């Protein structure tokens, strides 16, 4: 089985055929998905999708683009919503200095509030970072001094420095369809250095469809294509890559439960 560790199934692009999208994912072997929160205002819709399907989970968070209109005064609003059994992660949060849709100060404040919630609850902090590698690492290292917390860099497109720092901090790195693009040689070179036991796969659907679907609406079933590329890059078979990334996911997202079909076999391997 595979896990799509980051998608947005509450987005309107999926509304007309969400049942079919989830069915195609299951048919492709993608048995677990995490639908990611991007605003507190729309969190009820995110949660509703997770409640609707047994093996879809969700996170609660405020995307850095939304940091100014949804500025947090502390981690409490996140902690409160994360009590729901379907909420398995905090975020996505982080820094986006490429678009700067919100000023940097609110982005940083919200990032630290999400980390505080992650530390308090032991749920992974789902980090978005773009054009902000150094600042992201500085904040993560500073916050680690206050107490450890789990996390991952989602949709990794960063530098070798960011990858090395993430591994050093105990984070996972999640690989999206961008890594399959023809011009992503530099990114693939960085990903090749990341230990197999730190890798996850994701779609970020409906965005960033992998080859050969680039330019189309992405969906969780397409994570199979990203996983196949990553297996070749790491020099392992597709089954080994699937097992490793799935085990990595459930080791990080401890609140998520393995699909019952796979629970026995997974338990035997641990």
N, C-alpha and C positions, 0 to 999 in steps of 0.2 A: 504493500500500500504506500501511498504518498500523502503528504499533508500540504495543503496550500496555507501557509502560515500568515498570509496577509492578502485580503481581498476586501471589497466594499460591496457586499451583496444587497445593502439597503439602497444603493444608488438607483435612480430612476431608469437607467439603461436596462436593468434586469427585471423591472416590475412586470412587464407583459408575460414573461416566461420563466419566472424564478424556479418553479418546480422542475421544468425541463433542464435548466442550467445545472441544478443540483443533481438531477438524475444522470446527466452526461458526465459530471465529475465522478460520480460513484462508478459508472460503467467503465471509466478510464482508470479506475484504481485509486482515485483521489477520495479517500474515505473520511477525511477530516478537514475542515476549513475554519479559519478565524476571520470573522467579519469585523473590520476595524472601525472604531469610533473616531470621528474627526471634529465633532462639536457636541457640547452638552445639550444644546437645543434639539438636536436630531438623535440623541442617544436612545430615546424610546423606540424609534424605528429600527435602529441597529439591534437592540435587544429583542424586538419582536421577531426578527429574522432568526436569531439564535434559538429563541423559544419554539419556533415553528419546526425546526429540523433537529433530530436527535444528536447528530454528530457535527453540528455547526456551533461554534462558540463565538464569543465576541470580546471586544475590549472597550474601555471607556477612556476618552481622552479628547484633547483639543489640539488640532493640527496647528503648527506654527503660523500658517496663513491666517488663522482665526484668533490669534493670541490677543490682539487689541480689543476686538468686540467681546471676547470671552476671557477677560483677564481674571485669573484666579488670585484670591487673597491667601491661599494656602491649599494643602492637599485634601481638606475635608470633603468638598463636593465629589472628588474622585473616589475617596475611600468609602463614602456613603453608597455610591452607585455600584461599587465593586463588591459589595456584600452579596449581590445576586449570584447564585450558583453557576450561571452561564458566563459570567465575566471572568476571563482568565488572564487578562493583561491590562497594562496601563499605557495609554497612548492611542494614536501616535502623537508624539511630541518631538521637540528638538528645535533645530535652527535651520531656517531657509533664508540665506543671505543672497540667493540668486534672484528671486522675485521680490523679496522684501514687502510682501503684501501687508505685513504688520511690522511696526518698528522693532528694532533689535531688543530694546529693553523689555517690552512685554513678552517677547519670545523667550528671553533668558529667564524671566521670572516664572513663566508657566513651565518651562523645562525643569526648573528646580522643584517646583511644586509637584510635578509628576514623579520625579525621582523620589521625593519624600513619601509619596503614596506607595510607590514600588517598594521602598525600604520597609515601610510600616507593614505592608501586607505580604511581602515576599513574592509578589507577582512581577513578571518581567516587564521592564520598561522598554517600550517599542519606539526606537529612536529614528527619526527622519533627520538627515543632515544633507544640505546642499550648499556648496561654496562656503562651508563653515567647518572644515575638518579640524583645524587647530583649535577653534573656539569650543567645538563639541568635546574634543579630548580634554581640554583644560577643565571644563565643567564636570565631566564624568570623573576625572581624577580627583578634583576638589571634593565632589560629593561622596566619593568612595572613602575619603578620610573621615567622614561623619558616620560611616557604617555601610557595610556591603549591601548591594542590591543586585538582582539578576537583570539581564537585558539582552538586547540584540540591536544591531544596526540593520534596519530594514532597507530593502531595495538598494543594496550596496553598490555604489558607483565611485567610491572614494579612492584615496591614495594608499600606497603601501604603508605609510605612516599611520593612517587611520585603521587599517586592517591589523597591523601589529599591535597598536594600542588597544583595540577592542579585544583581541585574543589575550593580551596581558591582563586586562581587567576582568577576564572571565566571561566576556560576552560571546554571543553567537553572531554570525554574519549570514544574512538572508539574501539569496540570489534571485533576481527577477529576470524577465525576458530580455532586458537590455543586454545581458551577458551573451545572448545568442546573436546579436546584431553583427554584421560583417565588420563594422568599424570599431568593435569593442575589444581589439587585441590587447590594448593596454590593461583594460579591466580584467580580462581573462588571465593575464600574466600575474596580476595581484591575487586573484581568486585561487590560482594554482598553488600559492604558498600557504593558504589557510588550511589548518588541519581538518581532516574529514569529520572529526567529532565536534566541530564548531559550525558546521554548515547547515542551513535550512534552505528550502526553496519556497517561492511565492509567485503569485501572478501580479499583485496590485491591481487586479481586475476592478473596473473595466478598462484600465489603462495598460500600456506597454506589452501588448501581445508579442510573444516570442516568434522567431522565424519558425515556420513559413507563414505565420498569420499576421505578421507585422502590418499595421495600418487598419486592422479589423478590431472590433470590440473584443477585448480579452475576457476570458472566463476561466474558472478553476480547472477545468479539464485540460487546459493548455499547459499547466505546470509540468505535465509529462514531457513536453518538448524541452523545457529548461532543464529538467532533471537529466534527460538523455545527454544534452550537451555537457552538463557538469560531470557526469560519469565519465565521459570520454576525456574531459580535461584532467580529471583526477586519476585516470588510468585504472578505473574499477568497472565492474559490471553494473548494469542498470539495477539489478536486484540488490546488490550491495549498497549502491548509492541510496536506493529507496529505503532500505532498512536503516542505514546510518542516519539519514536526515529525519526519518520518522522517530527513531529513538532519541535523537537530539531534541526534537520538538517536545516530546513528552517529558524529557528530563528537565527542560526549561519551563514549559507550561505545565506545572505540576497540578494545577487545578483541573485541567482538561482530562477527560477519561478516554482511554482507547476504545475504539469501536468494539463491541462485544465479540464480533466475529474473529477479531485478531487478538483478543486479550490473552487467551491461553498460550498461543505461540509466542507472543511477546514476553509473557512472564517467564517462559522457559528459558529465553535467551538472556535474561537479566541475572 
